[in-house]
Amino acid sequence: MSAKNSVTVVIAGKVTRLSGYESEEYLQRVASYLNHKISELSELKGYNRLAAETKGNLLALNIADDYFKAKNQAEVYNEDLENKDREIYDLKQKIVELQMDLEELTAPEQERPVGRGKK
């Protein structure tokens, strides 16, 4: 297991210490993401007058929304990748079949395999 990293970041104007097994760069990116989401929400009319708990809930909901959208997109990409893998496999099989047919057609009469008929 890698060593635990610790980094000082600023989130919503407050200095915070983050620790984790991820890289310091990753922890900085997480803090930056949070600041970006807080900034987005702060631009909404009336947001700054909301109670701290409500602001926290809106932040959590927005982060959860981003998470589920990204997760769904990853699932779509994975499904597309699996479909393309199957298509590649099928095409490779077709190439092998066509190569065998070509060899059979170009082989001299005495070398042609017995029992392999035309389709």
C-alpha atoms as one frame of an Amber mdcrd trajectory, in Angstrom:
protein
   0.000   0.000   0.000   1.339   3.478  -0.796   2.089   6.040   1.876  -0.631
   8.322   3.134  -0.363  11.832   1.710  -1.431  15.026   3.371  -1.923  18.414
   1.741  -3.197  21.821   2.846  -5.913  23.242   0.589  -8.374  26.109   0.632
 -12.031  25.106   0.287 -14.715  27.804   0.334 -12.160  30.286   1.654 -11.106
  28.121   4.601  -7.766  26.370   5.004  -8.280  22.628   5.324  -5.907  19.693
   5.595  -6.755  16.708   3.369  -5.204  13.287   3.878  -5.452  10.138   1.818
  -3.590   7.468  -0.081  -4.089   9.349  -3.331  -1.422  11.702  -4.665  -1.183
  15.293  -3.448  -2.081  16.398  -6.967  -5.281  14.342  -6.807  -6.219  15.813
  -3.419  -5.636  19.316  -4.839  -7.906  18.455  -7.794 -10.650  17.323  -5.396
 -10.410  20.622  -3.504 -10.458  22.524  -6.798 -13.561  20.610  -7.905 -15.341
  21.476  -4.649 -14.410  25.145  -5.023 -15.709  25.115  -8.584 -19.050  23.594
  -7.513 -19.368  26.075  -4.639 -18.626  28.916  -7.062 -21.283  27.648  -9.493
 -23.875  27.491  -6.731 -22.896  30.915  -5.384 -23.907  32.428  -8.724 -27.491
  31.274  -8.230 -29.884  34.001  -7.156 -30.668  33.727  -3.455 -28.070  31.024
  -2.757 -26.030  33.213  -0.402 -29.093  33.845   1.785 -29.690  30.119   2.363
 -28.841  28.395   5.626 -25.462  26.634   5.749 -27.189  23.237   5.975 -29.221
  23.948   2.850 -26.088  25.086   1.007 -24.360  21.862   2.037 -27.309  19.804
   0.845 -27.355  21.598  -2.529 -23.611  21.032  -2.883 -24.024  17.334  -2.049
 -26.905  16.996  -4.527 -24.911  18.662  -7.305 -21.895  16.438  -6.659 -24.131
  13.339  -6.595 -25.706  14.475  -9.877 -22.252  14.832 -11.476 -21.277  11.402
 -10.136 -24.319   9.600 -11.522 -24.043  11.343 -14.894 -20.362  10.359 -15.143
 -21.134   6.810 -14.017 -23.879   6.498 -16.618 -21.564   7.833 -19.341 -18.872
   5.340 -18.312 -21.416   2.512 -18.554 -22.409   3.672 -22.038 -18.728   3.770
 -23.087 -18.082   0.314 -21.622 -21.104  -1.144 -23.411 -19.952   0.454 -26.659
 -16.452  -0.959 -26.130 -17.848  -4.463 -25.519 -19.933  -4.207 -28.701 -16.902
  -3.131 -30.701 -14.824  -5.967 -29.212 -17.501  -8.478 -30.297 -17.634  -6.916
 -33.751 -13.829  -7.124 -34.095 -13.890 -10.770 -32.998 -16.613 -11.566 -35.551
 -14.683  -9.785 -38.306 -11.496 -11.673 -37.460 -13.425 -14.941 -37.648 -14.799
 -13.906 -41.036 -11.256 -13.111 -42.253 -10.051 -16.576 -41.209 -12.998 -18.211
 -43.013 -12.355 -16.172 -46.161  -8.626 -16.996 -46.067  -9.474 -20.701 -45.815
 -11.891 -20.391 -48.731  -9.263 -18.554 -50.769  -6.627 -21.192 -50.036  -9.072
 -23.900 -51.045  -9.912 -22.145 -54.300  -6.299 -21.419 -55.233  -4.852 -24.827
 -54.280  -4.076 -27.237 -57.130  -6.823 -29.830 -57.692  -4.924 -32.715 -55.999
  -4.193 -30.639 -52.844  -7.762 -29.495 -52.213  -9.242 -30.808 -48.972 -12.032
 -33.339 -49.292 -15.392 -32.581 -47.691 -15.199 -28.812 -47.659 -17.984 -27.784
 -49.949 -19.021 -24.436 -51.259 -21.493 -22.403 -49.271
